[in-house]
Amino acid sequence: MRMLIGLCCFSGLIWAQNPLMEARSNICDKNYGAAKSVLEGYLATDPGNQEAQLLLVSTLCYMKQQSTAKQFAAQKAGTSTLLEAQVALFERKVPEAKKLLEARLGKEDDYLARYLLGYALVLERKSDDALVQLKRAYALNNRHAETLFLLGDLYRAKDQVTEVATYWTAYLEVVPGNNGCTSYVRDYLKRAGGQ
């Protein structure tokens, strides 16, 4: 369940101009076949899009197709370590994922690796360390839906409503629409008086 909530941030509005949002919405609503189709179509036109690659790997893992996800990751020279780390996280091989991500971050600082490293630390129940990584991811890209969701979720667990409202209000600006994840965020903010 924690994995689902942590990755619910892969949600979004089915938005004709943005296939990534459509895929996120499908993932959030557990419509993995539709998400896979959208992402494969998108990657046919923009094969280097790292967020789309990461979403496709997540989708394949949700579909219990880790071997296919690993094959896809191996074919992506520039992002293979990032994608392999995502598969490792799905398989709960956190030390392996962290090693891959730290190696990637040793070469360059990027928000997707920071996000996944933060998530790995969440799986290890190291929320303060996770917050450090996720805030760095946020500093590198303050519109990455998954980072915003996970930051809000960590602060929700700490009962720090002001911080939750900050990140989840930003999340709703990035991911408009209505699906399971955005409904969850809106309901929380409404109960907390944040929106």
C-alpha positions as CSV (number, residue, x, y, z in Angstrom):
1,M,0.0,0.0,0.0
2,R,2.9,2.4,0.8
3,M,4.2,1.8,-2.7
4,L,0.9,2.7,-4.2
5,I,0.5,5.9,-2.1
6,G,4.1,6.8,-2.7
7,L,3.6,6.4,-6.4
8,C,0.1,7.7,-6.6
9,C,1.8,10.9,-7.5
10,F,2.0,9.4,-10.9
11,S,-1.5,10.8,-11.4
12,G,-3.0,13.5,-13.5
13,L,-5.8,14.7,-15.7
14,I,-6.5,12.9,-19.0
15,W,-5.4,16.0,-20.9
16,A,-5.3,15.7,-24.6
17,Q,-2.2,18.0,-25.0
18,N,-0.2,16.2,-22.4
19,P,0.2,12.4,-22.7
20,L,2.3,12.2,-19.6
21,M,-0.6,13.6,-17.6
22,E,-2.9,11.1,-19.2
23,A,-0.5,8.2,-18.4
24,R,-0.2,9.5,-14.8
25,S,-4.0,9.5,-14.4
26,N,-4.2,6.0,-15.8
27,I,-1.5,4.8,-13.4
28,C,-3.2,6.4,-10.5
29,D,-6.5,4.7,-11.4
30,K,-4.8,1.4,-12.0
31,N,-5.5,1.4,-15.7
32,Y,-2.0,0.2,-16.5
33,G,-2.8,-1.1,-20.0
34,A,-4.0,2.3,-21.1
35,A,-1.0,4.0,-19.4
36,K,1.4,1.6,-21.2
37,S,-0.2,2.4,-24.6
38,V,-0.1,6.2,-24.0
39,L,3.6,6.0,-22.9
40,E,4.7,3.8,-25.8
41,G,3.0,6.2,-28.2
42,Y,4.6,9.2,-26.6
43,L,8.1,7.6,-26.5
44,A,7.8,6.8,-30.2
45,T,7.8,10.6,-30.8
46,D,10.1,11.6,-28.0
47,P,12.3,8.6,-27.2
48,G,14.6,10.5,-24.9
49,N,12.0,11.8,-22.5
50,Q,13.3,10.6,-19.1
51,E,10.0,11.1,-17.2
52,A,8.1,9.1,-19.8
53,Q,10.7,6.4,-19.7
54,L,10.4,6.2,-15.9
55,L,6.6,6.2,-16.0
56,L,6.8,3.3,-18.5
57,V,9.1,1.3,-16.3
58,S,6.8,1.9,-13.3
59,T,3.8,0.8,-15.4
60,L,5.5,-2.3,-16.5
61,C,6.4,-3.1,-12.9
62,Y,2.8,-2.5,-11.8
63,M,1.8,-5.0,-14.5
64,K,4.3,-7.5,-13.0
65,Q,6.5,-7.3,-16.1
66,Q,9.8,-6.6,-14.4
67,S,11.8,-8.6,-17.0
68,T,10.3,-6.4,-19.8
69,A,11.1,-3.3,-17.7
70,K,14.7,-4.5,-17.2
71,Q,15.1,-5.1,-21.0
72,F,13.7,-1.6,-21.7
73,A,16.1,-0.1,-19.1
74,A,19.1,-1.9,-20.6
75,Q,18.4,-0.3,-24.0
76,K,18.5,3.3,-22.7
77,A,22.2,4.2,-22.4
78,G,21.6,7.7,-20.8
79,T,19.0,6.6,-18.3
80,S,19.6,2.9,-17.8
81,T,20.8,3.3,-14.2
82,L,17.8,5.5,-13.3
83,L,15.4,3.0,-14.8
84,E,17.2,0.0,-13.3
85,A,16.9,1.7,-9.9
86,Q,13.2,2.1,-10.4
87,V,12.8,-1.6,-11.0
88,A,15.0,-2.4,-8.0
89,L,12.7,-0.2,-5.8
90,F,9.6,-2.2,-7.1
91,E,11.5,-5.4,-6.2
92,R,12.3,-3.9,-2.7
93,K,16.0,-4.1,-3.5
94,V,16.6,-0.8,-1.8
95,P,20.4,-1.0,-1.3
96,E,20.9,-1.9,-5.0
97,A,18.7,1.0,-6.1
98,K,20.6,3.4,-3.8
99,K,23.9,2.3,-5.2
100,L,22.7,2.9,-8.8
101,L,21.3,6.3,-7.9
102,E,24.3,7.5,-5.9
103,A,26.5,6.5,-8.9
104,R,24.3,8.5,-11.2
105,L,24.3,11.5,-8.8
106,G,28.1,11.3,-8.7
107,K,28.1,12.3,-12.3
108,E,25.4,15.0,-12.3
109,D,22.7,16.2,-10.0
110,D,19.3,15.5,-11.4
111,Y,15.8,15.7,-10.0
112,L,14.6,12.2,-11.1
113,A,17.5,10.5,-9.3
114,R,17.0,12.7,-6.2
115,Y,13.3,11.8,-6.3
116,L,14.0,8.1,-6.5
117,L,16.7,8.3,-3.8
118,G,14.2,10.1,-1.6
119,Y,11.7,7.3,-2.3
120,A,14.3,4.7,-1.4
121,L,14.9,6.4,1.9
122,V,11.1,6.4,2.5
123,L,11.1,2.6,2.0
124,E,13.9,2.4,4.6
125,R,11.8,4.5,7.0
126,K,14.3,7.4,7.0
127,S,11.9,10.2,6.4
128,D,14.2,13.0,7.5
129,D,16.9,11.8,5.0
130,A,14.2,11.4,2.4
131,L,13.0,15.0,2.9
132,V,16.6,16.2,2.2
133,Q,16.7,14.3,-1.1
134,L,13.2,15.3,-2.1
135,K,13.8,19.0,-1.3
136,R,16.8,18.9,-3.5
137,A,14.7,17.3,-6.3
138,Y,12.2,20.1,-5.7
139,A,14.9,22.7,-6.0
140,L,16.0,21.2,-9.3
141,N,12.4,20.9,-10.7
142,N,9.6,22.4,-8.7
143,R,6.9,21.1,-11.1
144,H,7.7,17.4,-10.9
145,A,4.4,15.8,-9.8
146,E,5.9,12.8,-8.1
147,T,8.3,14.9,-5.9
148,L,5.5,17.3,-4.9
149,F,3.2,14.4,-3.9
150,L,5.8,12.6,-1.9
151,L,6.9,15.7,-0.1
152,G,3.3,16.4,0.9
153,D,2.8,12.8,2.0
154,L,5.9,12.8,4.2
155,Y,4.8,16.0,5.9
156,R,1.3,14.5,6.3
157,A,2.8,11.6,8.1
158,K,4.6,14.2,10.4
159,D,1.3,16.0,10.9
160,Q,2.8,19.3,9.6
161,V,-0.2,20.7,7.8
162,T,1.3,23.9,6.6
163,E,4.0,22.1,4.7
164,V,1.5,19.5,3.3
165,A,-0.6,22.4,2.0
166,T,2.4,24.0,0.4
167,Y,3.4,21.0,-1.6
168,W,0.0,19.5,-2.3
169,T,-1.4,22.8,-3.4
170,A,1.5,23.0,-5.9
171,Y,0.8,19.4,-6.8
172,L,-2.8,20.3,-7.8
173,E,-1.5,23.1,-9.9
174,V,0.7,20.7,-11.8
175,V,-1.8,17.9,-11.9
176,P,-5.3,19.3,-12.3
177,G,-8.3,17.1,-12.9
178,N,-10.0,14.4,-10.9
179,N,-8.7,10.9,-10.3
180,G,-7.9,8.8,-7.2
181,C,-4.8,10.6,-6.3
182,T,-6.0,14.2,-6.8
183,S,-9.2,13.4,-5.0
184,Y,-7.2,12.1,-2.0
185,V,-5.1,15.3,-2.0
186,R,-8.1,17.6,-2.3
187,D,-10.0,15.7,0.4
188,Y,-7.0,16.0,2.8
189,L,-6.6,19.7,2.1
190,K,-10.3,20.4,2.5
191,R,-10.3,18.6,5.9
192,A,-7.1,20.4,6.9
193,G,-8.5,23.8,5.8
194,G,-5.8,24.2,3.2
195,Q,-8.0,24.5,0.1
